[in-house]
Amino acid sequence: TYDRALLEATWPRLLRALERTVAQAPTDRVLRRALTGLHALSGAAAAYDIYSCVDATLHALATLTGLGSLNLHAQPQQVYVRRRGRYMVLSADDAAASVAQAGAQALEEASVLVSQAALDFGSDYRAQIAFVALAELVTRFCYAVGASGWEDVLCVVSDAVDIDVLPVRAVLAGTWVPRAATLRAMVAAATQSPATQKQESSGLLSAFSSLWGSGGSGADSPRGSRPETPLWRAAPDQLAATVTRGHQAASVSAIMELADLPRRIQDDTVLAGFVAALARRLPQSPKSASDNYLPAPVVFLELAFALFKSCPLRAPSLWAALEQPMQRIFECAEELNPYVLERAVHALLAATTAVLKAAGGQDSSLTETLDRMTRCLGLLRD
């Protein structure tokens, strides 16, 4: 039609103009009008099946967030905990003691993870607005998002999870994945003393004690560490408030609907693009299991296998994208962080159970998929 041809010819210029306006808007009113324009442009493009326009709009918003291309392994982080009404830096020794006494989740609920990326995001109003707009567009027009669009969205979500401005529970209800600092504290708590090991003899901490060793005197052990010096000159309360602003912006966004999107995506091609982008972000064999842990790959692992529970009948197409990444995880099991390996096994077992219940021994394609999933688990035995 004429309208489609006109939009197809003009959308690149419209997008550039709106993107520039969002980045340089002098007032809040102009900013909101520009965001409304981006929403209308994406809606029209989705209606006329111009998926490249939707992907380009998501890329523009992802760029404005400042997230998606951070090197978080090279970026220092510190945990600030609130005590007696004020925030202070939490040393590794204190973190381990807190985990042993109150638990890892309680420690995270009472603390804030501070990094330069989190401070930049929390102090940039436009970046927060771009994040909210990105989440709104991808959830509203998920059926029109292509492979590159999903790539940009998941890059942003990955960095937001890793710097802890996006809580994992906002993406996966009822799921908790520890920060890197919290995981180190869990390991230290499990290896501190025989009394501590006895107290925490069940669950993951006992697994850490056996898999990581009980010496606790290596370079990665926080035992014997000195109190940490703040890396930033600003007052701790001010740093925590800045990070909290970014946390609040991410929490009110529609990104919490990410796990429910596959049920709204009827097109298998679009779903395949989403799952393929997830597969590229699953855990990989690191150079050092203790130093290279980040929570986002574990979150994407849980998200990928949650699809088997919500859409078990689509298991053949889902497993086609996830089979090779999962095989690589189990083939390098000895090199993986034990926590990551435990979550991978648990996720695959839960997915296998969901598909088994849906198959009922009658669907041949589901039965074949179950056989391949089971063989993948067998790689651990090998």
Summary of the structure (lengths in Angstrom):
residues: 382
radius of gyration: 22.5
end to end distance: 58.6
largest distance: 76.1
contacts: 1252
relative contact order: 0.10
helix: 70%
strand: 4%
